[in-house]
Amino acid sequence: MLEDYGHLLAAAVVFLGLHMVPARASVRDRVIGAIGRRIYLAAFSLLALAALVALTMAFNHAPFGLVLWNLGELGGVIAVVVMPIAFILLVAGVSAPNPTAATADDGPPKAGPATGALRITRHPVMWALALWAVAHLLANGELRAVILFGTFTALALMGIHSIDAKTKARNPLVFQVLEAETSRWPFAAILAGRQSLGAAVREIGWVRLAVALALYAAILHLHPWAFGVYAIPTTL
């Protein structure tokens, strides 16, 4: 049976490898030294997009196969509940500076505490991806979906570790400040009393919250047309 998923598995391996191999400082630094940082970032973005397209095409051509688990309506309910959090982290993460970003400055850490989504986690975008992938894994236990969403789950979790390592290597002072003020896991710094959820919500702001929830509502509405599956369980 697995031979029917050869292209999908190969695309998943290439996709993960493309993201993980350059994450090693020795590889990345040699490439940047040879071609420059701007060209490296542009080339990596194009290759990553091509790998994503190949993964999506392989998924679409893979046969519907063995169902590994079926949570029924519960899986859909979990996804509907989790996805607003993922959208909020995504919108808040991409719309505010983050010292862990690949394009972050290498200078000294900026004065002042972490704000906004960074109070929740220093990896808001990666956790948005992880929550999306895990929610869809629980809702879709069919083999090809497990391969697809498992790939994105692995990418997010491995990426979180890699980003921390790169930030620490690039600027230990920045990472020291971030590590003291923030947490890798969502809400861990808040539960530990090092951050405030109320302050995070205020700093994220109603505009970002409104944009995130509007995107969530749009995806719910368009989900049957775009993906052929109704995202709202009939029990809701």
LOKOLMI-27567 format. One record per residue: x, y, z of N, C-alpha, C, O in turn; residue number from 1. Coordinates in steps of 0.02 Angstrom, whole numbers, m for minus. Example, Ala and Ser with C-alpha at 12.3 -4.5 7.8 and 13.67 -1.06 7.14 Angstrom:
BEGIN
- n.px; n.py; n.pz; ca.px; ca.py; ca.pz; c.px; c.py; c.pz; o.px; o.py; o.pz; num
- 660; m284; 390; 615; m225; 390; 660; m165; 390; 712; m166; 423; 1
- 642; m112; 354; 684; m53; 357; 645; 2; 394; 670; 57; 402; 2
end
This chain:
BEGIN
- n.px; n.py; n.pz; ca.px; ca.py; ca.pz; c.px; c.py; c.pz; o.px; o.py; o.pz; num
- 41; m61; 0; 0; 0; 0; 42; 63; 0; 25; 112; m32; 1
- 99; 61; 37; 140; 122; 42; 168; 143; m25; 183; 202; m35; 2
- 176; 95; m71; 203; 115; m136; 156; 163; m172; 178; 202; m214; 3
- 91; 161; m156; 44; 207; m185; 55; 279; m161; 30; 326; m190; 4
- 92; 285; m106; 105; 350; m76; 178; 372; m84; 202; 416; m49; 5
- 213; 339; m131; 284; 353; m140; 298; 425; m157; 342; 456; m127; 6
- 260; 454; m204; 271; 524; m224; 256; 571; m165; 293; 619; m155; 7
- 203; 556; m128; 186; 599; m71; 239; 595; m17; 259; 646; 12; 8
- 263; 535; m2; 315; 527; 49; 380; 561; 27; 413; 594; 67; 9
- 397; 553; m38; 458; 585; m63; 452; 661; m60; 499; 695; m41; 10
- 394; 687; m78; 384; 760; m75; 387; 785; m3; 413; 839; 9; 11
- 361; 745; 44; 364; 765; 115; 436; 766; 140; 455; 811; 177; 12
- 476; 716; 120; 546; 714; 141; 585; 773; 112; 624; 804; 147; 13
- 574; 787; 48; 608; 844; 17; 588; 909; 50; 630; 952; 63; 14
- 524; 916; 63; 498; 977; 94; 530; 988; 163; 553; 1043; 178; 15
- 531; 936; 204; 562; 942; 270; 637; 953; 265; 666; 994; 301; 16
- 669; 916; 220; 742; 922; 212; 762; 991; 190; 813; 1018; 213; 17
- 724; 1020; 144; 739; 1087; 120; 738; 1138; 177; 777; 1185; 177; 18
- 694; 1127; 225; 689; 1174; 281; 739; 1158; 337; 761; 1204; 372; 19
- 755; 1095; 346; 797; 1076; 402; 872; 1079; 388; 910; 1099; 432; 20
- 893; 1059; 328; 965; 1059; 313; 995; 1129; 316; 1046; 1138; 348; 21
- 965; 1180; 284; 993; 1247; 290; 989; 1276; 361; 1021; 1326; 376; 22
- 948; 1245; 403; 942; 1269; 472; 1007; 1258; 511; 1019; 1292; 561; 23
- 1047; 1211; 488; 1112; 1200; 520; 1157; 1260; 506; 1167; 1279; 449; 24
- 1184; 1288; 559; 1223; 1350; 553; 1281; 1343; 504; 1295; 1389; 465; 25
- 1315; 1285; 506; 1373; 1276; 463; 1354; 1278; 389; 1389; 1309; 349; 26
- 1298; 1246; 372; 1275; 1246; 302; 1252; 1316; 282; 1272; 1341; 229; 27
- 1210; 1346; 324; 1182; 1412; 307; 1237; 1464; 300; 1236; 1503; 253; 28
- 1285; 1465; 346; 1337; 1515; 344; 1381; 1508; 282; 1403; 1558; 253; 29
- 1395; 1446; 262; 1436; 1436; 201; 1399; 1461; 139; 1429; 1493; 96; 30
- 1335; 1446; 136; 1296; 1468; 77; 1291; 1545; 76; 1300; 1576; 24; 31
- 1276; 1575; 134; 1270; 1647; 137; 1337; 1680; 120; 1339; 1731; 86; 32
- 1392; 1650; 144; 1457; 1677; 128; 1473; 1675; 54; 1510; 1717; 29; 33
- 1444; 1626; 20; 1458; 1618; m52; 1415; 1663; m95; 1439; 1690; m145; 34
- 1350; 1671; m77; 1304; 1708; m121; 1275; 1771; m89; 1243; 1810; m125; 35
- 1285; 1781; m25; 1256; 1841; 8; 1189; 1825; 40; 1153; 1780; 18; 36
- 1173; 1863; 92; 1113; 1850; 131; 1048; 1862; 91; 1002; 1821; 94; 37
- 1045; 1917; 54; 984; 1933; 17; 969; 1880; m36; 912; 1858; m42; 38
- 1020; 1860; m74; 1009; 1809; m125; 990; 1743; m93; 948; 1706; m119; 39
- 1022; 1728; m37; 1006; 1665; m1; 932; 1664; 19; 898; 1614; 8; 40
- 909; 1718; 50; 839; 1720; 72; 791; 1716; 13; 739; 1683; 18; 41
- 807; 1750; m42; 764; 1748; m101; 762; 1678; m131; 709; 1653; m149; 42
- 820; 1647; m137; 824; 1580; m167; 789; 1529; m123; 753; 1485; m147; 43
- 799; 1535; m57; 766; 1488; m12; 690; 1495; m16; 655; 1445; m15; 44
- 666; 1556; m20; 593; 1568; m25; 565; 1536; m87; 511; 1506; m85; 45
- 599; 1543; m144; 575; 1513; m206; 576; 1437; m203; 528; 1404; m225; 46
- 629; 1408; m175; 633; 1335; m169; 580; 1309; m121; 550; 1257; m133; 47
- 569; 1345; m66; 519; 1324; m18; 449; 1325; m49; 409; 1280; m37; 48
- 435; 1376; m89; 371; 1380; m124; 363; 1322; m173; 310; 1291; m177; 49
- 416; 1307; m211; 413; 1252; m258; 401; 1185; m222; 363; 1143; m246; 50
- 435; 1175; m165; 426; 1114; m127; 355; 1108; m99; 327; 1054; m96; 51
- 327; 1165; m78; 258; 1165; m53; 209; 1147; m109; 162; 1109; m98; 52
- 219; 1175; m167; 176; 1159; m224; 181; 1085; m241; 130; 1052; m254; 53
- 242; 1058; m241; 251; 987; m257; 218; 943; m205; 188; 892; m222; 54
- 223; 962; m141; 191; 923; m87; 115; 925; m95; 82; 873; m87; 55
- 87; 983; m111; 15; 989; m119; m9; 947; m179; m61; 914; m175; 56
- 28; 950; m234; 9; 911; m293; 13; 836; m279; m30; 798; m301; 57
- 65; 815; m243; 72; 744; m226; 14; 721; m181; m11; 666; m189; 58
- m6; 764; m135; m63; 748; m92; m127; 740; m133; m165; 693; m122; 59
- m138; 786; m179; m199; 783; m220; m201; 721; m264; m256; 697; m281; 60
- m143; 695; m284; m141; 637; m328; m137; 571; m289; m145; 518; m319; 61
- m125; 574; m224; m121; 512; m185; m191; 484; m175; m239; 522; m168; 62
- m198; 418; m175; m264; 388; m167; m291; 393; m96; m253; 397; m48; 63
- m356; 395; m91; m387; 392; m25; m378; 321; 1; m399; 273; m31; 64
- m345; 314; 60; m326; 248; 83; m349; 232; 153; m404; 249; 174; 65
- m306; 198; 188; m321; 172; 255; m336; 229; 303; m300; 278; 306; 66
- m390; 221; 341; m408; 268; 393; m376; 244; 459; m395; 192; 485; 67
- m329; 282; 485; m292; 262; 545; m331; 277; 608; m326; 240; 657; 68
- m371; 330; 608; m416; 345; 663; m473; 388; 638; m468; 421; 586; 69
- m526; 387; 675; m586; 426; 657; m618; 450; 721; m652; 412; 756; 70
- m608; 513; 737; m637; 542; 797; m708; 567; 786; m741; 592; 832; 71
- m732; 560; 725; m800; 582; 710; m808; 657; 719; m764; 696; 701; 72
- m865; 676; 746; m881; 746; 755; m833; 780; 803; m821; 841; 798; 73
- m804; 742; 850; m758; 771; 899; m698; 803; 864; m675; 856; 884; 74
- m672; 769; 812; m615; 797; 776; m631; 865; 746; m590; 910; 748; 75
- m690; 872; 717; m711; 935; 688; m721; 989; 741; m703; 1047; 731; 76
- m749; 969; 798; m759; 1017; 852; m692; 1043; 877; m684; 1103; 889; 77
- m643; 999; 886; m577; 1020; 909; m547; 1070; 860; m519; 1121; 881; 78
- m552; 1056; 795; m524; 1101; 744; m558; 1170; 746; m524; 1221; 742; 79
- m624; 1170; 753; m661; 1233; 754; m641; 1275; 815; m640; 1336; 812; 80
- m627; 1242; 871; m609; 1278; 932; m536; 1301; 930; m521; 1356; 954; 81
- m492; 1261; 902; m420; 1277; 902; m402; 1329; 850; m358; 1370; 862; 82
- m434; 1328; 793; m413; 1370; 738; m417; 1445; 751; m374; 1481; 725; 83
- m465; 1471; 789; m462; 1543; 804; m398; 1563; 840; m370; 1616; 827; 84
- m374; 1520; 885; m311; 1535; 920; m253; 1536; 870; m209; 1579; 873; 85
- m254; 1488; 823; m201; 1486; 772; m202; 1549; 729; m149; 1577; 714; 86
- m261; 1572; 709; m266; 1633; 668; m242; 1694; 706; m209; 1738; 678; 87
- m260; 1698; 770; m238; 1756; 811; m162; 1756; 816; m131; 1809; 808; 88
- m131; 1698; 830; m58; 1695; 834; m26; 1712; 766; 26; 1745; 764; 89
- m56; 1689; 712; m29; 1702; 646; m30; 1777; 630; 21; 1806; 612; 90
- m88; 1808; 637; m95; 1879; 621; m51; 1921; 667; m16; 1966; 644; 91
- m53; 1907; 732; m12; 1945; 779; 62; 1933; 767; 103; 1979; 777; 92
- 80; 1873; 746; 151; 1858; 736; 180; 1890; 674; 237; 1915; 676; 93
- 143; 1890; 619; 170; 1918; 557; 167; 1994; 554; 201; 2025; 514; 94
- 126; 2024; 598; 117; 2097; 595; 157; 2135; 647; 148; 2195; 654; 95
- 200; 2101; 683; 241; 2134; 734; 312; 2108; 731; 323; 2050; 712; 96
- 362; 2150; 748; 432; 2128; 746; 444; 2070; 793; 414; 2065; 847; 97
- 490; 2026; 772; 509; 1969; 814; 584; 1958; 806; 608; 1947; 750; 98
- 623; 1962; 861; 695; 1954; 856; 718; 1886; 830; 775; 1878; 810; 99
- 672; 1836; 830; 692; 1770; 805; 683; 1763; 730; 701; 1712; 702; 100
- 655; 1815; 697; 642; 1810; 625; 708; 1806; 587; 759; 1831; 609; 101
- 705; 1773; 529; 765; 1764; 488; 794; 1830; 466; 854; 1835; 454; 102
- 752; 1882; 461; 775; 1947; 438; 789; 1995; 496; 799; 2055; 485; 103
- 788; 1969; 558; 799; 2013; 616; 870; 2041; 615; 916; 2010; 590; 104
- 876; 2102; 642; 942; 2133; 646; 987; 2094; 692; 964; 2061; 739; 105
- 1052; 2098; 680; 1101; 2064; 722; 1127; 2109; 777; 1175; 2091; 812; 106
- 1097; 2168; 787; 1121; 2215; 837; 1101; 2194; 907; 1073; 2140; 917; 107
- 1114; 2237; 955; 1097; 2222; 1025; 1022; 2219; 1035; 984; 2249; 996; 108
- 999; 2185; 1087; 927; 2180; 1099; 897; 2248; 1113; 928; 2290; 1145; 109
- 835; 2257; 1089; 801; 2320; 1100; 778; 2325; 1173; 764; 2274; 1205; 110
- 776; 2386; 1198; 755; 2397; 1267; 681; 2382; 1275; 643; 2389; 1227; 111
- 662; 2363; 1335; 591; 2352; 1349; 573; 2278; 1346; 609; 2238; 1316; 112
- 518; 2260; 1378; 498; 2190; 1381; 466; 2166; 1316; 449; 2206; 1272; 113
- 459; 2101; 1310; 422; 2072; 1253; 350; 2095; 1256; 322; 2103; 1310; 114
- 320; 2106; 1198; 252; 2131; 1195; 209; 2089; 1149; 235; 2048; 1110; 115
- 144; 2099; 1153; 97; 2066; 1108; 101; 1990; 1111; 102; 1961; 1165; 116
- 101; 1960; 1051; 101; 1887; 1047; 164; 1856; 1078; 163; 1798; 1099; 117
- 219; 1894; 1081; 280; 1867; 1111; 270; 1853; 1185; 307; 1812; 1213; 118
- 222; 1884; 1216; 207; 1867; 1286; 178; 1797; 1291; 186; 1763; 1342; 119
- 143; 1775; 1239; 113; 1708; 1238; 164; 1656; 1220; 169; 1604; 1252; 120
- 203; 1669; 1168; 257; 1626; 1146; 303; 1666; 1101; 281; 1711; 1066; 121
- 367; 1650; 1103; 414; 1686; 1059; 412; 1659; 988; 450; 1681; 945; 122
- 369; 1610; 975; 362; 1580; 908; 288; 1580; 887; 261; 1526; 874; 123
- 256; 1638; 884; 184; 1638; 869; 166; 1608; 800; 116; 1573; 794; 124
- 206; 1623; 750; 190; 1598; 682; 200; 1522; 679; 160; 1487; 649; 125
- 255; 1497; 708; 267; 1426; 708; 212; 1388; 746; 191; 1334; 726; 126
- 190; 1417; 801; 137; 1384; 839; 70; 1389; 803; 28; 1344; 811; 127
- 59; 1442; 765; m1; 1445; 723; m1; 1387; 674; m53; 1354; 664; 128
- 56; 1374; 643; 62; 1318; 596; 52; 1252; 632; 18; 1208; 607; 129
- 83; 1244; 691; 77; 1182; 729; 5; 1169; 750; m19; 1112; 743; 130
- m30; 1220; 774; m100; 1210; 795; m144; 1192; 735; m187; 1149; 740; 131
- m133; 1226; 679; m171; 1210; 618; m159; 1137; 598; m206; 1100; 583; 132
- m96; 1116; 598; m79; 1049; 575; m107; 996; 623; m137; 947; 600; 133
- m98; 1005; 688; m122; 956; 736; m198; 952; 736; m227; 898; 739; 134
- m232; 1010; 732; m305; 1010; 730; m330; 971; 669; m379; 933; 675; 135
- m297; 979; 612; m319; 943; 552; m298; 870; 555; m330; 827; 524; 136
- m244; 854; 590; m225; 784; 600; m280; 748; 639; m299; 692; 621; 137
- m304; 779; 693; m355; 748; 734; m420; 739; 696; m456; 691; 706; 138
- m434; 787; 652; m497; 784; 614; m493; 740; 553; m544; 721; 524; 139
- m431; 723; 531; m422; 684; 469; m372; 627; 482; m312; 637; 479; 140
- m399; 568; 497; m355; 511; 512; m339; 468; 452; m310; 414; 459; 141
- m359; 490; 393; m344; 452; 332; m270; 459; 314; m241; 512; 326; 142
- m240; 407; 287; m167; 402; 281; m135; 461; 245; m87; 489; 269; 143
- m162; 480; 187; m129; 534; 150; m134; 600; 189; m88; 641; 185; 144
- m189; 611; 226; m195; 671; 268; m146; 668; 326; m118; 719; 346; 145
- m136; 609; 354; m87; 601; 409; m17; 618; 385; 21; 652; 420; 146
- 0; 596; 324; 66; 612; 296; 73; 688; 287; 123; 717; 305; 147
- 21; 719; 258; 24; 791; 244; 28; 832; 308; 75; 871; 317; 148
- m20; 823; 352; m23; 864; 412; 31; 844; 463; 53; 885; 503; 149
- 52; 780; 460; 109; 760; 501; 173; 795; 479; 216; 811; 521; 150
- 180; 806; 414; 238; 842; 388; 239; 913; 414; 292; 937; 435; 151
- 182; 946; 413; 180; 1015; 438; 188; 1019; 514; 218; 1066; 540; 152
- 163; 969; 549; 174; 967; 621; 248; 960; 636; 275; 995; 679; 153
- 282; 914; 601; 354; 905; 611; 392; 968; 592; 439; 988; 628; 154
- 373; 1000; 538; 406; 1062; 517; 401; 1115; 571; 451; 1148; 587; 155
- 342; 1124; 599; 332; 1175; 650; 373; 1161; 713; 407; 1205; 738; 156
- 369; 1099; 738; 403; 1083; 801; 479; 1083; 792; 516; 1107; 836; 157
- 503; 1056; 736; 575; 1058; 723; 598; 1130; 710; 653; 1149; 729; 158
- 554; 1169; 677; 572; 1238; 663; 579; 1280; 726; 622; 1324; 730; 159
- 536; 1267; 775; 540; 1304; 838; 608; 1293; 871; 640; 1340; 895; 160
- 629; 1230; 874; 695; 1215; 903; 751; 1247; 862; 798; 1274; 890; 161
- 745; 1243; 795; 797; 1270; 752; 803; 1346; 758; 858; 1373; 759; 162
- 745; 1380; 762; 745; 1453; 767; 778; 1475; 832; 817; 1522; 833; 163
- 763; 1441; 887; 796; 1457; 950; 871; 1449; 945; 909; 1492; 968; 164
- 893; 1394; 914; 964; 1382; 907; 998; 1435; 864; 1052; 1458; 880; 165
- 965; 1454; 809; 993; 1505; 764; 996; 1573; 798; 1045; 1610; 791; 166
- 943; 1590; 835; 942; 1654; 870; 997; 1658; 922; 1030; 1709; 929; 167
- 1006; 1604; 958; 1059; 1602; 1009; 1128; 1608; 978; 1171; 1642; 1005; 168
- 1138; 1575; 921; 1203; 1578; 888; 1215; 1646; 856; 1271; 1672; 857; 169
- 1162; 1676; 828; 1169; 1740; 794; 1179; 1798; 842; 1220; 1842; 830; 170
- 1143; 1797; 897; 1149; 1850; 946; 1131; 1824; 1015; 1072; 1825; 1034; 171
- 1180; 1799; 1053; 1166; 1770; 1119; 1131; 1819; 1166; 1091; 1797; 1208; 172
- 1144; 1884; 1160; 1113; 1932; 1204; 1038; 1937; 1191; 998; 1940; 1238; 173
- 1020; 1938; 1127; 949; 1939; 1110; 914; 1878; 1138; 860; 1883; 1167; 174
- 945; 1820; 1128; 913; 1759; 1151; 909; 1756; 1227; 860; 1731; 1255; 175
- 960; 1782; 1261; 958; 1782; 1334; 899; 1823; 1360; 865; 1803; 1407; 176
- 888; 1881; 1330; 832; 1923; 1350; 766; 1888; 1334; 720; 1886; 1376; 177
- 760; 1860; 1274; 698; 1826; 1254; 683; 1767; 1298; 626; 1757; 1319; 178
- 733; 1727; 1313; 723; 1668; 1353; 700; 1685; 1423; 660; 1649; 1453; 179
- 725; 1741; 1450; 706; 1762; 1517; 635; 1788; 1519; 601; 1782; 1570; 180
- 612; 1818; 1464; 547; 1852; 1465; 491; 1812; 1432; 432; 1824; 1446; 181
- 509; 1764; 1390; 458; 1729; 1351; 465; 1654; 1360; 507; 1631; 1399; 182
- 423; 1617; 1324; 425; 1544; 1328; 420; 1514; 1259; 390; 1543; 1213; 183
- 450; 1456; 1252; 443; 1419; 1189; 372; 1393; 1181; 342; 1399; 1128; 184
- 345; 1363; 1234; 277; 1336; 1232; 226; 1391; 1244; 237; 1434; 1287; 185
- 171; 1391; 1208; 120; 1443; 1218; 94; 1444; 1290; 79; 1392; 1320; 186
- 88; 1504; 1316; 59; 1518; 1382; 103; 1495; 1441; 84; 1504; 1498; 187
- 161; 1464; 1427; 203; 1441; 1482; 230; 1499; 1524; 230; 1494; 1585; 188
- 252; 1553; 1492; 277; 1610; 1529; 221; 1644; 1568; 233; 1671; 1623; 189
- 161; 1643; 1541; 103; 1672; 1576; 87; 1630; 1638; 75; 1658; 1692; 190
- 85; 1564; 1630; 71; 1520; 1686; 125; 1524; 1740; 112; 1514; 1799; 191
- 187; 1538; 1718; 242; 1544; 1766; 244; 1612; 1800; 284; 1623; 1845; 192
- 199; 1658; 1779; 197; 1723; 1810; 246; 1773; 1782; 254; 1828; 1809; 193
- 280; 1756; 1727; 329; 1801; 1696; 297; 1847; 1645; 328; 1896; 1624; 194
- 236; 1832; 1624; 200; 1873; 1576; 127; 1878; 1595; 103; 1842; 1639; 195
- 91; 1923; 1562; 21; 1935; 1577; m21; 1924; 1514; m7; 1953; 1462; 196
- m72; 1882; 1519; m117; 1870; 1462; m156; 1933; 1445; m165; 1949; 1387; 197
- m178; 1969; 1496; m214; 2031; 1484; m173; 2081; 1445; m198; 2112; 1398; 198
- m110; 2088; 1464; m66; 2134; 1428; m55; 2111; 1356; m53; 2151; 1310; 199
- m49; 2045; 1346; m39; 2018; 1279; m99; 2035; 1235; m90; 2056; 1178; 200
- m160; 2026; 1261; m220; 2040; 1221; m225; 2114; 1206; m242; 2133; 1149; 201
- m211; 2157; 1255; m214; 2229; 1243; m164; 2250; 1190; m180; 2291; 1146; 202
- m104; 2223; 1192; m51; 2243; 1145; m62; 2214; 1076; m44; 2245; 1026; 203
- m90; 2155; 1073; m109; 2128; 1007; m161; 2174; 975; m158; 2189; 915; 204
- m208; 2197; 1015; m254; 2248; 993; m316; 2220; 957; m315; 2165; 930; 205
- m369; 2260; 959; m432; 2238; 930; m429; 2234; 854; m465; 2195; 824; 206
- m387; 2274; 823; m382; 2271; 750; m355; 2202; 728; m384; 2170; 684; 207
- m300; 2181; 758; m272; 2115; 741; m321; 2059; 759; m329; 2011; 720; 208
- m354; 2064; 816; m403; 2013; 835; m460; 2010; 785; m482; 1956; 766; 209
- m483; 2069; 764; m538; 2071; 715; m517; 2042; 648; m555; 2005; 617; 210
- m456; 2057; 626; m431; 2030; 563; m425; 1954; 567; m445; 1919; 521; 211
- m398; 1929; 623; m390; 1857; 632; m457; 1822; 631; m465; 1771; 597; 212
- m506; 1848; 667; m572; 1816; 669; m608; 1822; 603; m647; 1778; 585; 213
- m597; 1877; 566; m627; 1884; 500; m598; 1832; 452; m635; 1802; 412; 214
- m532; 1822; 455; m501; 1771; 413; m527; 1701; 431; m541; 1660; 387; 215
- m535; 1689; 495; m561; 1625; 519; m632; 1614; 492; m647; 1560; 466; 216
- m674; 1664; 497; m742; 1658; 471; m743; 1647; 396; m783; 1608; 371; 217
- m698; 1682; 360; m695; 1673; 288; m674; 1603; 269; m702; 1573; 223; 218
- m625; 1575; 305; m602; 1507; 291; m658; 1457; 305; m669; 1410; 266; 219
- m694; 1467; 360; m750; 1422; 375; m802; 1423; 318; m828; 1371; 299; 220
- m816; 1483; 293; m865; 1490; 240; m841; 1460; 174; m880; 1428; 139; 221
- m777; 1470; 159; m750; 1448; 94; m724; 1376; 95; m709; 1347; 43; 222
- m719; 1346; 154; m689; 1280; 161; m721; 1227; 115; m684; 1190; 82; 223
- m787; 1223; 112; m817; 1172; 67; m799; 1183; m6; m787; 1135; m43; 224
- m797; 1246; m27; m782; 1262; m97; m708; 1251; m112; m690; 1224; m165; 225
- m664; 1272; m66; m592; 1269; m79; m563; 1199; m67; m518; 1178; m102; 226
- m590; 1162; m18; m560; 1098; 2; m609; 1040; m2; m590; 982; 11; 227
- m671; 1054; m19; m719; 999; m27; m744; 968; 37; m773; 914; 35; 228
- m733; 1001; 94; m753; 974; 159; m785; 1030; 200; m758; 1085; 204; 229
- m842; 1015; 230; m872; 1064; 275; m834; 1064; 341; m826; 1011; 373; 230
- m812; 1124; 362; m770; 1129; 422; m811; 1131; 486; m785; 1116; 540; 231
- m875; 1150; 481; m916; 1157; 541; m954; 1091; 553; m994; 1071; 510; 232
- m942; 1057; 609; m978; 995; 623; m1053; 1007; 628; m1075; 1061; 647; 233
- m1092; 957; 611; m1165; 964; 613; m1191; 972; 684; m1247; 996; 695; 234
- m1150; 951; 734; m1172; 956; 804; m1168; 1027; 829; m1196; 1042; 882; 235
- m1132; 1072; 793; m1126; 1142; 816; m1180; 1185; 785; m1183; 1245; 798; 236
end
